Amino acid sequence: MSLLTSLLFAAIIGFAQAQTPTGFTPQVNTKLEVAFNTTMVATPGQQLTKAGTASQPQIALPSGMISNDETFMFVMLDLDVPPAQGSTNRRVLLHALNTGFKATQQKLNGGAVLLASTEKGPAAYLPPGPPATDTMPHRYVELLFKQPANLNVKASDFAGQQARFNFDITTFLKDKAVSAPVAANFFRVDGRANATATASGTAIRSAVRSGTGTATGTGGNARNTLAPFLGGAGQVDFSHGLAGLVGGLAFFAM
């Protein structure tokens, strides 16, 4: 096999395995199983609806990647928040940073083990809500990390505007000594009125085989009732924590 052929083959394999969007760092090739209610994110980049992603997803990993003593952290990012006034650069918004995920006794038919957490933060799940006036679907990346035993992240860390907007995952991982993600996935949501979902995945409830343990809530967390961000970019005071965040939802696009 020639060098050129080998390089092309490697590039094709790498592209086929990528579970994160092109150009996103860190790139991840291992698939995180993600399910919103009855819909699995079967293919990275699959288009879903705002209504279909209103509740935090359930997540699962292949059984060979999990041991009972491991704890995981789940992160979800919107890569395409419209630019702030006076800028042309789209922004990243942190939609969720949830800790404490453990393996349950529940498995998908393919053998993936459902993960669950009793924790609701430190950054609670915010549903996708790209505005109807946007010109493109938003990409939402889900990342799963092994959680360091000494991880120090508090809800107050995300009480301010800048803690969620322009969230830099690379800097966060370095500052908190978190290793590269073990799995990932991503989907798209289009806020325009004529947008349709391309979901055709297996219904999660019919795909789960229950054991002696159960997951609680959605994705192992209690269901989140926060409204999605809607409208244009602006400024809001987050000094009152999550209450301030909810009160300022109408001022942002996500």
N, C-alpha and C positions, 0 to 999 in steps of 0.2 A: 504493500500500500504506500503510495507516494505521500510526501509530507503535506502537500496541499489537500489531498483527499482526507488525510487524518485530521487536519485542522477543520475542514468543513464538517466532517463527521462529528467531531467534538462540539463544534458550534451548534449543530442541529440537536444533538443530545442535550446540551445545556439549555437551549431554548425550550425544548419539549418539557424539561423537568422544572423549569422556573415557576415558582408559585407566587412570585411577587411581580409587580409591573416592571417593564423595561426601564432601566435607568435608576430604579429604586435601590437604596442601600440601607440595610444589608440585604443582599440577594439571598433567597432561601429556595432550596429545591425540594424539601420534604413537605408534603401536603398536610395541613391542619384541616381536619374535617370540621366544617362549620354548617350549622343547621338553624334556620329561622323558622320556628313553629313547625310546619310540615314540609318545608322546602330545604333541601340540601344544596349547598354551593358546590355543584358537581364539577364545574370547570372554572379555573381561575379567570377572573374578569367577567363572569356571568352577570347579566343585568337583572336586578331585582327592583322592587317598588318601595316607595317610602312606607306605605302601609305594611308591607311584608317584612320590613326590618325595624318595626317600631319597638319590639322587645329584644332584649339582649339574647344573642344566639347561644345554643348549646355547642360545645366543642369536644373533639375527641382526637385521640392519637392511636396509632398502631400499637397493639399490646406489647410488641417487642421493644418499644421505646420507653416503657414506663415501669417503674418499681414503686412499691407501696410507700416507700419512705421519701419519695420526691415530692416537692412542692413547685407549682408553676405560677407564672405571672402572665396575664393576657393583656395585650395592647391593641387598640384599634385606632387608625388614623385616617382622616380625610386628606388626600393629597391635593385637592383642587378647589379650595375655598377661594372665591373671587378676590381680586386684589383690593387692598385698602385704598381709600381715596388718595389720588395723586401717584399711585403706583401701577405698574403693569404686571407685577409678579404675583402669581397665585400663591396661596399660603397653605400651610399644613395645620390641621386642627386635631387635637387629641380628643377622641370620642370616648375612650375608655382606657383605664389602667386599673386592672383588678388583680388582686393577689390572693394567695391561699388555695389555689386549685390543686385538688388531689384526685387520684384515680378512684373510680367507683367500681361496683360489681356489674355495671351495665355495659353491654357491648353492642355495637352495630353488627349487622349481618356479615360485614366484611372483616370483622375482628377488631375494629377500632374500639378503644375503651373510652367511655364518656368520662369527662372530668367535671368536678363540682367544687364549689367554694361557698362557704357561709358568709364571706365578706362581701361588702357592697362597694368597696373603693380600693384605694384612696381616691380615684377619679371615677365617679359613677358614669354608667353608660348613657350616652346622649344619642338618640336616634338620628339617622341620616335625614337631612331636609334640604337638599339643594334647591335653590329658588327657581320658580317657573321662568324667570327672566334670564337664567344662565344659558349659555350657548353650547354647553357640553355636559355629558354625564360626569359625575364625580367618582373617583376611584377610592374605595375604602379597603385599607390593608389591615389584615388581622395577623398578629404575631404572637407566638407563644415562646416563653423563656423559662429556663430553670431558675427558680427564685432563690437567690442567696439567703442563707440562714440569717445573716446580719443586715438584710435589706432595710434601709431606713427611709421610708416614703410615707408621708402623712397627707391627710385630706387637705390640710391647710396649705400644702405645697401647690395646690391647684385652685386656690381661692382667688387668685389674681388673673387678669385677662391674659397676660403674656405667658402664663403657665400652660394655657391650652392652645392659644394661637401661636403659630410659628414654632410649634413644638419640634425640637431637634432630637430625634431618637438616638442618633449616634452619640451626641454629647451626653444624653441621659445615661446611656449604657456605660459610657466611660466613667462618668462621675459616680455612678452607683455600683461599679464593679460587677456588672451583669454580663454574662457571656453571650455569644451570638445566639440568635433564635434557633430553636430546635425544629420549628415547623411554622408554616404560614399559609395564607390564602388571601384572595382579594375578590371583591365584587364591585359592580357599578350601580349607581342609582341616578336616574335622569329626572330632573324636576319639571321638565317641560310637559305640557298637558297631553301631548300625543305620544309620550313615551310608553313603551310596553316592556314587560319583563320577559326574559328568555329562560326563566327557570323551568327546568324539567327534571329536577332531581327526585330521588326517592323520598317518600314521606318518612320523616324521622320516626314517627310513632310506630309505624309498621316495621321499621328496620331495627328497632332496639330489642335486644334480648335481655331481660331482667335477671339479675342474680339476687344475692341477699342484701345488697345495698341499693340505695336510690339517690339520684341527684335531686337537689332541692331548687325550685325556681327554674329560671331560664339561664342556661349556661352555669347552673349550680348556684345562681344568685337569685334573690327575690326580684320579681318583675319591676322594671323601672318605668315610671309614668311621666318622666320629663318630656316636654314637648320638643320637637326638633327645632334647630335654628332656622329661621326664615328671614327673608328681607335682605337689605343691602348691608355693606360693611359700615361699621361705626364704632363708637366708643361707649363703654359701660363701666360702671364702678362695681368691682367684684369684692369690695371690702367686707361684705357680709357673707362670704363663703358661697355655699351652694344655693342659698336663697337668693343671693344677688345674681348668681348665674342664671337661675330660672327666670328671674324678673327681667333680665336683659336679653332673653332669647330673641325677641322680635327685632333686635338691632343688628343681627348678624346673619350671614349666609353661610350655610355649610353643606 
